[in-house]
């Protein structure tokens, strides 16, 4: 059974940092394109960042220069380092794996940026 489990969310002040992690169970995160998505209340889920098996990364314009996605194949994890957080980054963040057009999702982790 494929499972993706996110962790690392929480409450942080504007300008602060958080690191999200996604651990794979029953699935090798080294295979496929890994990504982080987010969904704010009343909004559609949107792409935050992706990383290919070769390490090529892609970011939403709104997070470029602030967020960094990385993968650790030995630990079967994918991480999202988030710096200079803004209130508009508040959302539930989801880990995603896409392999040959098939998507797997985690349950999400809440990130709240507020003073």
N, CA, C and O atoms as a GROMACS GRO file, in nm:
protein
  460
    1UNK      N    1   0.085  -0.118   0.000
    1UNK     CA    2   0.000   0.000   0.000
    1UNK      C    3   0.089   0.124   0.000
    1UNK      O    4   0.178   0.139   0.084
    2UNK      N    5   0.062   0.213  -0.096
    2UNK     CA    6   0.141   0.335  -0.108
    2UNK      C    7   0.095   0.436  -0.005
    2UNK      O    8  -0.024   0.467   0.006
    3UNK      N    9   0.190   0.488   0.071
    3UNK     CA   10   0.158   0.592   0.168
    3UNK      C   11   0.264   0.701   0.164
    3UNK      O   12   0.384   0.674   0.162
    4UNK      N   13   0.216   0.824   0.164
    4UNK     CA   14   0.303   0.940   0.177
    4UNK      C   15   0.261   1.011   0.304
    4UNK      O   16   0.144   1.043   0.322
    5UNK      N   17   0.357   1.037   0.391
    5UNK     CA   18   0.326   1.097   0.520
    5UNK      C   19   0.406   1.226   0.536
    5UNK      O   20   0.529   1.225   0.539
    6UNK      N   21   0.332   1.338   0.546
    6UNK     CA   22   0.397   1.468   0.563
    6UNK      C   23   0.415   1.500   0.712
    6UNK      O   24   0.338   1.453   0.796
    7UNK      N   25   0.515   1.579   0.741
    7UNK     CA   26   0.538   1.627   0.876
    7UNK      C   27   0.610   1.761   0.869
    7UNK      O   28   0.664   1.799   0.765
    8UNK      N   29   0.611   1.832   0.982
    8UNK     CA   30   0.687   1.956   0.989
    8UNK      C   31   0.607   2.084   0.983
    8UNK      O   32   0.663   2.192   0.997
    9UNK      N   33   0.476   2.073   0.964
    9UNK     CA   34   0.395   2.193   0.961
    9UNK      C   35   0.380   2.254   1.099
    9UNK      O   36   0.422   2.195   1.199
   10UNK      N   37   0.320   2.373   1.103
   10UNK     CA   38   0.299   2.439   1.230
   10UNK      C   39   0.270   2.586   1.213
   10UNK      O   40   0.241   2.634   1.104
   11UNK      N   41   0.280   2.657   1.325
   11UNK     CA   42   0.256   2.801   1.328
   11UNK      C   43   0.390   2.873   1.332
   11UNK      O   44   0.477   2.840   1.414
   12UNK      N   45   0.407   2.971   1.246
   12UNK     CA   46   0.533   3.045   1.241
   12UNK      C   47   0.503   3.192   1.214
   12UNK      O   48   0.403   3.224   1.149
   13UNK      N   49   0.586   3.280   1.263
   13UNK     CA   50   0.567   3.422   1.239
   13UNK      C   51   0.616   3.460   1.100
   13UNK      O   52   0.702   3.393   1.044
   14UNK      N   53   0.562   3.568   1.044
   14UNK     CA   54   0.612   3.615   0.915
   14UNK      C   55   0.762   3.637   0.919
   14UNK      O   56   0.817   3.691   1.015
   15UNK      N   57   0.828   3.592   0.812
   15UNK     CA   58   0.972   3.599   0.805
   15UNK      C   59   1.043   3.477   0.858
   15UNK      O   60   1.164   3.462   0.841
   16UNK      N   61   0.968   3.389   0.922
   16UNK     CA   62   1.026   3.269   0.978
   16UNK      C   63   1.045   3.157   0.876
   16UNK      O   64   1.021   3.175   0.757
   17UNK      N   65   1.089   3.042   0.927
   17UNK     CA   66   1.119   2.927   0.841
   17UNK      C   67   1.054   2.801   0.896
   17UNK      O   68   1.032   2.787   1.017
   18UNK      N   69   1.024   2.710   0.805
   18UNK     CA   70   0.978   2.577   0.839
   18UNK      C   71   1.036   2.480   0.738
   18UNK      O   72   1.068   2.517   0.625
   19UNK      N   73   1.050   2.356   0.781
   19UNK     CA   74   1.096   2.250   0.690
   19UNK      C   75   0.994   2.138   0.693
   19UNK      O   76   0.970   2.078   0.797
   20UNK      N   77   0.935   2.111   0.578
   20UNK     CA   78   0.840   2.002   0.566
   20UNK      C   79   0.912   1.879   0.513
   20UNK      O   80   1.005   1.888   0.433
   21UNK      N   81   0.868   1.762   0.560
   21UNK     CA   82   0.923   1.637   0.511
   21UNK      C   83   0.810   1.544   0.468
   21UNK      O   84   0.700   1.547   0.523
   22UNK      N   85   0.841   1.464   0.369
   22UNK     CA   86   0.747   1.364   0.318
   22UNK      C   87   0.819   1.230   0.318
   22UNK      O   88   0.922   1.215   0.253
   23UNK      N   89   0.766   1.135   0.391
   23UNK     CA   90   0.825   1.003   0.398
   23UNK      C   91   0.739   0.904   0.322
   23UNK      O   92   0.616   0.910   0.327
   24UNK      N   93   0.805   0.814   0.251
   24UNK     CA   94   0.733   0.715   0.173
   24UNK      C   95   0.726   0.581   0.243
   24UNK      O   96   0.824   0.536   0.303
   25UNK      N   97   0.610   0.518   0.235
   25UNK     CA   98   0.591   0.384   0.289
   25UNK      C   99   0.528   0.299   0.179
   25UNK      O  100   0.423   0.332   0.125
   26UNK      N  101   0.595   0.188   0.147
   26UNK     CA  102   0.544   0.105   0.040
   26UNK      C  103   0.568   0.164  -0.098
   26UNK      O  104   0.510   0.118  -0.197
   27UNK      N  105   0.653   0.265  -0.104
   27UNK     CA  106   0.680   0.332  -0.230
   27UNK      C  107   0.820   0.391  -0.226
   27UNK      O  108   0.865   0.440  -0.123
   28UNK      N  109   0.887   0.385  -0.340
   28UNK     CA  110   1.019   0.445  -0.350
   28UNK      C  111   1.005   0.586  -0.404
   28UNK      O  112   0.964   0.606  -0.518
   29UNK      N  113   1.039   0.684  -0.322
   29UNK     CA  114   1.027   0.822  -0.364
   29UNK      C  115   1.136   0.861  -0.462
   29UNK      O  116   1.134   0.971  -0.518
   30UNK      N  117   1.232   0.771  -0.483
   30UNK     CA  118   1.336   0.798  -0.582
   30UNK      C  119   1.284   0.781  -0.724
   30UNK      O  120   1.347   0.826  -0.820
   31UNK      N  121   1.170   0.718  -0.737
   31UNK     CA  122   1.108   0.698  -0.868
   31UNK      C  123   0.994   0.797  -0.886
   31UNK      O  124   0.915   0.819  -0.794
   32UNK      N  125   0.986   0.856  -1.003
   32UNK     CA  126   0.878   0.948  -1.032
   32UNK      C  127   0.912   1.092  -0.998
   32UNK      O  128   1.016   1.120  -0.939
   33UNK      N  129   0.824   1.181  -1.034
   33UNK     CA  130   0.838   1.322  -1.003
   33UNK      C  131   0.772   1.348  -0.868
   33UNK      O  132   0.655   1.316  -0.848
   34UNK      N  133   0.848   1.405  -0.778
   34UNK     CA  134   0.794   1.439  -0.646
   34UNK      C  135   0.760   1.587  -0.642
   34UNK      O  136   0.827   1.670  -0.702
   35UNK      N  137   0.654   1.617  -0.570
   35UNK     CA  138   0.613   1.757  -0.564
   35UNK      C  139   0.546   1.794  -0.433
   35UNK      O  140   0.499   1.708  -0.358
   36UNK      N  141   0.542   1.922  -0.409
   36UNK     CA  142   0.465   1.978  -0.298
   36UNK      C  143   0.358   2.070  -0.357
   36UNK      O  144   0.386   2.152  -0.445
   37UNK      N  145   0.238   2.055  -0.307
   37UNK     CA  146   0.126   2.138  -0.346
   37UNK      C  147   0.067   2.198  -0.219
   37UNK      O  148   0.094   2.152  -0.108
   38UNK      N  149  -0.013   2.302  -0.235
   38UNK     CA  150  -0.079   2.360  -0.120
   38UNK      C  151  -0.219   2.405  -0.156
   38UNK      O  152  -0.250   2.435  -0.271
   39UNK      N  153  -0.302   2.409  -0.053
   39UNK     CA  154  -0.439   2.454  -0.072
   39UNK      C  155  -0.479   2.542   0.045
   39UNK      O  156  -0.483   2.498   0.160
   40UNK      N  157  -0.509   2.667   0.013
   40UNK     CA  158  -0.555   2.762   0.113
   40UNK      C  159  -0.707   2.757   0.120
   40UNK      O  160  -0.772   2.714   0.024
   41UNK      N  161  -0.766   2.800   0.230
   41UNK     CA  162  -0.913   2.797   0.243
   41UNK      C  163  -0.980   2.874   0.130
   41UNK      O  164  -0.946   2.988   0.101
   42UNK      N  165  -1.077   2.808   0.067
   42UNK     CA  166  -1.152   2.872  -0.040
   42UNK      C  167  -1.080   2.880  -0.173
   42UNK      O  168  -1.131   2.941  -0.268
   43UNK      N  169  -0.962   2.821  -0.182
   43UNK     CA  170  -0.885   2.826  -0.306
   43UNK      C  171  -0.857   2.686  -0.358
   43UNK      O  172  -0.869   2.587  -0.286
   44UNK      N  173  -0.819   2.680  -0.486
   44UNK     CA  174  -0.784   2.553  -0.545
   44UNK      C  175  -0.644   2.511  -0.503
   44UNK      O  176  -0.560   2.594  -0.467
   45UNK      N  177  -0.620   2.380  -0.507
   45UNK     CA  178  -0.487   2.330  -0.479
   45UNK      C  179  -0.392   2.379  -0.587
   45UNK      O  180  -0.426   2.378  -0.706
   46UNK      N  181  -0.273   2.423  -0.547
   46UNK     CA  182  -0.178   2.477  -0.644
   46UNK      C  183  -0.040   2.415  -0.625
   46UNK      O  184  -0.003   2.373  -0.516
   47UNK      N  185   0.034   2.412  -0.735
   47UNK     CA  186   0.170   2.360  -0.733
   47UNK      C  187   0.261   2.457  -0.658
   47UNK      O  188   0.254   2.578  -0.676
   48UNK      N  189   0.347   2.400  -0.573
   48UNK     CA  190   0.449   2.480  -0.505
   48UNK      C  191   0.586   2.452  -0.566
   48UNK      O  192   0.657   2.544  -0.606
   49UNK      N  193   0.621   2.324  -0.574
   49UNK     CA  194   0.753   2.287  -0.626
   49UNK      C  195   0.753   2.141  -0.667
   49UNK      O  196   0.680   2.060  -0.611
   50UNK      N  197   0.836   2.109  -0.765
   50UNK     CA  198   0.855   1.971  -0.806
   50UNK      C  199   1.004   1.943  -0.823
   50UNK      O  200   1.085   2.033  -0.842
   51UNK      N  201   1.037   1.813  -0.816
   51UNK     CA  202   1.174   1.770  -0.841
   51UNK      C  203   1.169   1.638  -0.915
   51UNK      O  204   1.096   1.547  -0.875
   52UNK      N  205   1.247   1.626  -1.022
   52UNK     CA  206   1.249   1.506  -1.101
   52UNK      C  207   1.350   1.406  -1.045
   52UNK      O  208   1.424   1.437  -0.952
   53UNK      N  209   1.352   1.286  -1.103
   53UNK     CA  210   1.449   1.186  -1.059
   53UNK      C  211   1.591   1.233  -1.084
   53UNK      O  212   1.684   1.194  -1.013
   54UNK      N  213   1.608   1.318  -1.184
   54UNK     CA  214   1.741   1.370  -1.214
   54UNK      C  215   1.780   1.491  -1.132
   54UNK      O  216   1.891   1.542  -1.143
   55UNK      N  217   1.686   1.538  -1.048
   55UNK     CA  218   1.717   1.652  -0.963
   55UNK      C  219   1.677   1.787  -1.018
   55UNK      O  220   1.706   1.890  -0.956
   56UNK      N  221   1.610   1.790  -1.134
   56UNK     CA  222   1.564   1.917  -1.188
   56UNK      C  223   1.446   1.968  -1.107
   56UNK      O  224   1.350   1.894  -1.081
   57UNK      N  225   1.454   2.093  -1.067
   57UNK     CA  226   1.348   2.150  -0.983
   57UNK      C  227   1.268   2.256  -1.058
   57UNK      O  228   1.314   2.317  -1.154
   58UNK      N  229   1.146   2.274  -1.011
   58UNK     CA  230   1.056   2.374  -1.068
   58UNK      C  231   0.977   2.435  -0.953
   58UNK      O  232   0.933   2.364  -0.862
   59UNK      N  233   0.960   2.567  -0.957
   59UNK     CA  234   0.892   2.636  -0.847
   59UNK      C  235   0.784   2.730  -0.899
   59UNK      O  236   0.794   2.786  -1.008
   60UNK      N  237   0.682   2.745  -0.819
   60UNK     CA  238   0.584   2.849  -0.847
   60UNK      C  239   0.652   2.984  -0.831
   60UNK      O  240   0.740   3.001  -0.747
   61UNK      N  241   0.610   3.081  -0.912
   61UNK     CA  242   0.673   3.213  -0.906
   61UNK      C  243   0.664   3.273  -0.766
   61UNK      O  244   0.754   3.345  -0.722
   62UNK      N  245   0.556   3.243  -0.697
   62UNK     CA  246   0.533   3.303  -0.566
   62UNK      C  247   0.630   3.256  -0.458
   62UNK      O  248   0.642   3.318  -0.353
   63UNK      N  249   0.700   3.144  -0.484
   63UNK     CA  250   0.791   3.090  -0.381
   63UNK      C  251   0.936   3.088  -0.427
   63UNK      O  252   1.025   3.053  -0.349
   64UNK      N  253   0.962   3.124  -0.551
   64UNK     CA  254   1.099   3.122  -0.602
   64UNK      C  255   1.190   3.208  -0.515
   64UNK      O  256   1.156   3.320  -0.478
   65UNK      N  257   1.307   3.154  -0.484
   65UNK     CA  258   1.403   3.226  -0.402
   65UNK      C  259   1.379   3.212  -0.253
   65UNK      O  260   1.464   3.252  -0.173
   66UNK      N  261   1.265   3.156  -0.214
   66UNK     CA  262   1.234   3.139  -0.072
   66UNK      C  263   1.223   2.992  -0.032
   66UNK      O  264   1.261   2.955   0.079
   67UNK      N  265   1.173   2.909  -0.122
   67UNK     CA  266   1.152   2.767  -0.092
   67UNK      C  267   1.254   2.683  -0.170
   67UNK      O  268   1.296   2.720  -0.280
   68UNK      N  269   1.291   2.570  -0.111
   68UNK     CA  270   1.381   2.477  -0.178
   68UNK      C  271   1.330   2.334  -0.158
   68UNK      O  272   1.308   2.290  -0.045
   69UNK      N  273   1.312   2.264  -0.268
   69UNK     CA  274   1.271   2.124  -0.262
   69UNK      C  275   1.394   2.036  -0.280
   69UNK      O  276   1.483   2.068  -0.358
   70UNK      N  277   1.398   1.925  -0.207
   70UNK     CA  278   1.511   1.834  -0.218
   70UNK      C  279   1.463   1.691  -0.190
   70UNK      O  280   1.357   1.671  -0.130
   71UNK      N  281   1.541   1.595  -0.234
   71UNK     CA  282   1.506   1.457  -0.208
   71UNK      C  283   1.626   1.382  -0.153
   71UNK      O  284   1.739   1.408  -0.193
   72UNK      N  285   1.603   1.292  -0.062
   72UNK     CA  286   1.707   1.208  -0.003
   72UNK      C  287   1.665   1.064  -0.032
   72UNK      O  288   1.584   1.005   0.040
   73UNK      N  289   1.723   1.009  -0.137
   73UNK     CA  290   1.682   0.874  -0.180
   73UNK      C  291   1.720   0.768  -0.076
   73UNK      O  292   1.649   0.669  -0.059
   74UNK      N  293   1.830   0.789  -0.008
   74UNK     CA  294   1.873   0.691   0.092
   74UNK      C  295   1.773   0.682   0.208
   74UNK      O  296   1.751   0.574   0.264
   75UNK      N  297   1.712   0.795   0.241
   75UNK     CA  298   1.614   0.797   0.350
   75UNK      C  299   1.471   0.788   0.300
   75UNK      O  300   1.376   0.785   0.378
   76UNK      N  301   1.456   0.785   0.166
   76UNK     CA  302   1.323   0.777   0.105
   76UNK      C  303   1.234   0.892   0.150
   76UNK      O  304   1.119   0.873   0.188
   77UNK      N  305   1.290   1.012   0.144
   77UNK     CA  306   1.217   1.131   0.185
   77UNK      C  307   1.233   1.243   0.083
   77UNK      O  308   1.330   1.247   0.006
   78UNK      N  309   1.137   1.333   0.084
   78UNK     CA  310   1.144   1.457   0.007
   78UNK      C  311   1.112   1.571   0.103
   78UNK      O  312   1.021   1.560   0.186
   79UNK      N  313   1.187   1.678   0.093
   79UNK     CA  314   1.170   1.789   0.187
   79UNK      C  315   1.140   1.919   0.114
   79UNK      O  316   1.170   1.935  -0.005
   80UNK      N  317   1.082   2.011   0.188
   80UNK     CA  318   1.057   2.145   0.138
   80UNK      C  319   1.103   2.242   0.245
   80UNK      O  320   1.040   2.255   0.350
   81UNK      N  321   1.214   2.311   0.218
   81UNK     CA  322   1.264   2.414   0.309
   81UNK      C  323   1.198   2.545   0.273
   81UNK      O  324   1.209   2.591   0.159
   82UNK      N  325   1.129   2.605   0.368
   82UNK     CA  326   1.054   2.728   0.343
   82UNK      C  327   1.111   2.840   0.429
   82UNK      O  328   1.105   2.834   0.552
   83UNK      N  329   1.164   2.941   0.364
   83UNK     CA  330   1.222   3.056   0.432
   83UNK      C  331   1.144   3.183   0.399
   83UNK      O  332   1.067   3.186   0.303
   84UNK      N  333   1.164   3.284   0.479
   84UNK     CA  334   1.098   3.414   0.457
   84UNK      C  335   0.948   3.397   0.435
   84UNK      O  336   0.891   3.451   0.340
   85UNK      N  337   0.887   3.322   0.522
   85UNK     CA  338   0.746   3.289   0.507
   85UNK      C  339   0.658   3.413   0.520
   85UNK      O  340   0.687   3.505   0.597
   86UNK      N  341   0.550   3.412   0.443
   86UNK     CA  342   0.455   3.522   0.439
   86UNK      C  343   0.317   3.471   0.480
   86UNK      O  344   0.290   3.351   0.469
   87UNK      N  345   0.230   3.558   0.527
   87UNK     CA  346   0.095   3.515   0.562
   87UNK      C  347   0.023   3.444   0.447
   87UNK      O  348  -0.057   3.354   0.470
   88UNK      N  349   0.052   3.486   0.324
   88UNK     CA  350  -0.014   3.423   0.210
   88UNK      C  351   0.038   3.283   0.181
   88UNK      O  352  -0.016   3.215   0.093
   89UNK      N  353   0.140   3.238   0.253
   89UNK     CA  354   0.185   3.100   0.241
   89UNK      C  355   0.102   3.006   0.328
   89UNK      O  356   0.119   2.884   0.321
   90UNK      N  357   0.013   3.061   0.407
   90UNK     CA  358  -0.073   2.979   0.492
   90UNK      C  359  -0.160   2.887   0.408
   90UNK      O  360  -0.233   2.932   0.320
   91UNK      N  361  -0.153   2.757   0.436
   91UNK     CA  362  -0.227   2.658   0.359
   91UNK      C  363  -0.200   2.519   0.416
   91UNK      O  364  -0.114   2.501   0.503
   92UNK      N  365  -0.274   2.423   0.366
   92UNK     CA  366  -0.240   2.283   0.390
   92UNK      C  367  -0.147   2.240   0.277
   92UNK      O  368  -0.178   2.258   0.159
   93UNK      N  369  -0.033   2.185   0.314
   93UNK     CA  370   0.067   2.144   0.217
   93UNK      C  371   0.062   1.993   0.199
   93UNK      O  372   0.060   1.917   0.296
   94UNK      N  373   0.061   1.951   0.072
   94UNK     CA  374   0.048   1.810   0.038
   94UNK      C  375   0.171   1.763  -0.040
   94UNK      O  376   0.224   1.834  -0.126
   95UNK      N  377   0.214   1.644  -0.007
   95UNK     CA  378   0.321   1.577  -0.082
   95UNK      C  379   0.256   1.496  -0.194
   95UNK      O  380   0.150   1.436  -0.175
   96UNK      N  381   0.320   1.494  -0.308
   96UNK     CA  382   0.267   1.423  -0.424
   96UNK      C  383   0.377   1.347  -0.495
   96UNK      O  384   0.490   1.395  -0.506
   97UNK      N  385   0.342   1.228  -0.542
   97UNK     CA  386   0.432   1.155  -0.631
   97UNK      C  387   0.356   1.125  -0.759
   97UNK      O  388   0.243   1.075  -0.756
   98UNK      N  389   0.418   1.156  -0.872
   98UNK     CA  390   0.360   1.123  -1.002
   98UNK      C  391   0.453   1.028  -1.073
   98UNK      O  392   0.568   1.061  -1.104
   99UNK      N  393   0.401   0.908  -1.100
   99UNK     CA  394   0.479   0.808  -1.169
   99UNK      C  395   0.398   0.758  -1.287
   99UNK      O  396   0.293   0.694  -1.270
  100UNK      N  397   0.447   0.786  -1.405
  100UNK     CA  398   0.379   0.744  -1.528
  100UNK      C  399   0.233   0.788  -1.529
  100UNK      O  400   0.145   0.712  -1.570
  101UNK      N  401   0.207   0.910  -1.483
  101UNK     CA  402   0.073   0.966  -1.487
  101UNK      C  403  -0.016   0.928  -1.371
  101UNK      O  404  -0.130   0.973  -1.363
  102UNK      N  405   0.034   0.846  -1.281
  102UNK     CA  406  -0.044   0.805  -1.165
  102UNK      C  407  -0.001   0.886  -1.043
  102UNK      O  408   0.117   0.891  -1.010
  103UNK      N  409  -0.099   0.949  -0.977
  103UNK     CA  410  -0.070   1.035  -0.863
  103UNK      C  411  -0.096   0.965  -0.730
  103UNK      O  412  -0.194   0.892  -0.714
  104UNK      N  413  -0.005   0.990  -0.636
  104UNK     CA  414  -0.025   0.950  -0.496
  104UNK      C  415  -0.012   1.075  -0.411
  104UNK      O  416   0.072   1.161  -0.437
  105UNK      N  417  -0.096   1.085  -0.308
  105UNK     CA  418  -0.099   1.204  -0.224
  105UNK      C  419  -0.087   1.168  -0.076
  105UNK      O  420  -0.130   1.062  -0.033
  106UNK      N  421  -0.027   1.258  -0.002
  106UNK     CA  422  -0.027   1.246   0.142
  106UNK      C  423  -0.153   1.309   0.199
  106UNK      O  424  -0.238   1.358   0.126
  107UNK      N  425  -0.163   1.306   0.332
  107UNK     CA  426  -0.283   1.357   0.398
  107UNK      C  427  -0.277   1.507   0.422
  107UNK      O  428  -0.378   1.570   0.454
  108UNK      N  429  -0.160   1.565   0.407
  108UNK     CA  430  -0.143   1.709   0.422
  108UNK      C  431  -0.096   1.749   0.560
  108UNK      O  432  -0.120   1.680   0.659
  109UNK      N  433  -0.028   1.863   0.565
  109UNK     CA  434   0.016   1.921   0.691
  109UNK      C  435  -0.010   2.071   0.689
  109UNK      O  436   0.017   2.138   0.589
  110UNK      N  437  -0.064   2.124   0.797
  110UNK     CA  438  -0.105   2.263   0.803
  110UNK      C  439   0.015   2.353   0.831
  110UNK      O  440   0.093   2.328   0.922
  111UNK      N  441   0.027   2.458   0.751
  111UNK     CA  442   0.125   2.563   0.774
  111UNK      C  443   0.049   2.694   0.793
  111UNK      O  444  -0.028   2.735   0.706
  112UNK      N  445   0.072   2.758   0.905
  112UNK     CA  446   0.006   2.886   0.934
  112UNK      C  447   0.113   2.991   0.962
  112UNK      O  448   0.196   2.974   1.051
  113UNK      N  449   0.108   3.099   0.885
  113UNK     CA  450   0.204   3.208   0.902
  113UNK      C  451   0.126   3.329   0.956
  113UNK      O  452   0.046   3.390   0.886
  114UNK      N  453   0.153   3.360   1.080
  114UNK     CA  454   0.076   3.466   1.145
  114UNK      C  455   0.154   3.522   1.264
  114UNK      O  456   0.228   3.450   1.330
  115UNK      N  457   0.135   3.651   1.288
  115UNK     CA  458   0.197   3.713   1.406
  115UNK      C  459   0.101   3.710   1.524
  115UNK      O  460   0.136   3.757   1.632
   0.00000   0.00000   0.00000
